[in-house]
Amino acid sequence: MAQTHFGYQTVDESEKARRVRGVFDSVASRYDLMNDLLSMGMHRAWKAYTVAVANVKPGDRVLDIAGGTGDLARAFARKVGESGTVVHTDINEAMLRTGRDRLLDEGLVLPTTTCDAEHLPFASGSFDLVTVAFGLRNMTHKDAALREMGRVLRDGGRLMVLEFSKVAAPLAKPYDWYSFNVMPKIGRFVAGDEDSYRYLAESIRMHPDQQTLKTMMKEAGFGHVDVHNMSAGVVALHVGIKC
Ligand SMILES: C[S@@+](CC[C@H](N)C(=O)[O-])C[C@H]1O[C@@H](n2cnc3c(N)ncnc32)[C@H](O)[C@@H]1O
């Protein structure tokens, strides 16, 4: 069997999906709190920027992949209105259920389905916009997932990938110190799970940098790709156009 990375470990491809599922099964109930703590609230600004760049209009059809607890799906649902659609999806039932319950509590009823980004259960050309926030890093075959995202977009549609990326050199040391010394400890004390937050730090380092991901998106069929760095490259938003 082919091998891949799970953080810094080399594992069989089938093992990676199982271990990623274990991480998100474990963190689902504390996911939102941990996001706020670990990013010091900054994930809200990164997502708000993504929604602003997306500039969706009433009537647009949006697919949120790896949507987890639903931050992006909720923001888009308010903008596309009743004439539009936002489909909230994730491979992990615990994450999706947590998100669905949260959206229902806020009065939002969205079509929701569990699915693997590498095999999307949607017809080709179904969406104007596909988004994936902090999800691509966890996927086993990123190239296959990017091609699937392109397939379900209409011609001229956009894929927005919000993901951790390569931080600017002067920040690399303090960022590493924070990632490997502080994050796992907060994980242990708040979520009772140190290992999942060590995986988070490692998986960020193993993820393709800005230029590599841009090349991957072009190879997956996106004719034009823009990169927006945020927080000195801690995070990058890649916007690919299917053209
Ligand atoms: C860090 S969470 C991000 C959740 C949400 N998008 C956010 O920004 O808060 C990553 C999500 O990716 C999902 N995921 C991992 N592999 C996936 C795959 N192959 N297909 C779809 N979702 C996947 C996980 O289940 C998890 O909910």
The ligand as an ORCA input file, in Angstrom:
! r2SCAN-3c Opt
* xyz 0 1
  C      -9.697     21.885     11.143
  S     -11.287     21.337     10.675
  C     -11.933     22.724      9.797
  C     -13.400     22.945     10.017
  C     -13.957     24.243      9.450
  N     -13.832     24.280      8.016
  C     -13.283     25.442     10.053
  O     -12.608     26.158      9.332
  O     -13.449     25.691     11.242
  C     -10.874     20.213      9.373
  C     -12.045     19.414      8.891
  O     -11.632     18.681      7.717
  C     -12.409     17.498      7.692
  N     -11.830     16.535      6.722
  C     -10.665     15.863      6.834
  N     -10.476     15.068      5.763
  C     -11.544     15.264      4.943
  C     -11.932     14.740      3.685
  N     -11.167     13.841      3.045
  N     -13.091     15.151      3.135
  C     -13.874     16.064      3.772
  N     -13.558     16.600      4.986
  C     -12.411     16.208      5.559
  C     -12.362     17.044      9.142
  O     -13.337     16.079      9.434
  C     -12.553     18.363      9.876
  O     -13.887     18.620     10.205
*
